[in-house]
């Protein structure tokens, strides 16, 4: 059995990030819905999505750069 600690760390980080985003949306939007109502929860979801977009764009750009570098190193 071979242990790939880098792969394990990558998986753990991805799961932690996914859990954080899920918790943020479910708990955050749920609390807004309970306290302020449906319309405020919809606006809260739009605002959270808008705030998350720059982070997703940066992550996507870094992922593409990583792919290009790995491809260049293989050749």
Phi, psi and omega in degrees: 000124181260133178262122176252094186289331178292318178296318179298317179296319179297316179296318180296316179297319179295319179292320177297318179295315179297320178295320178297314181295318178298314178298317180301313182288312185293308182287314182298306181293324178298316178294320177298317180299314182295317186278315189250341178112177186294316184296320179293324179293321177296315178296322177298320178295319178296317180293319177296320179294319178296324178286334181276338184301314179300322179294320178293322178294319178295316179298320179295318179296318178295324178295317179295317178299318178298317178298318180296316181294317178297321179294319180293325180286334180286332184274000000 
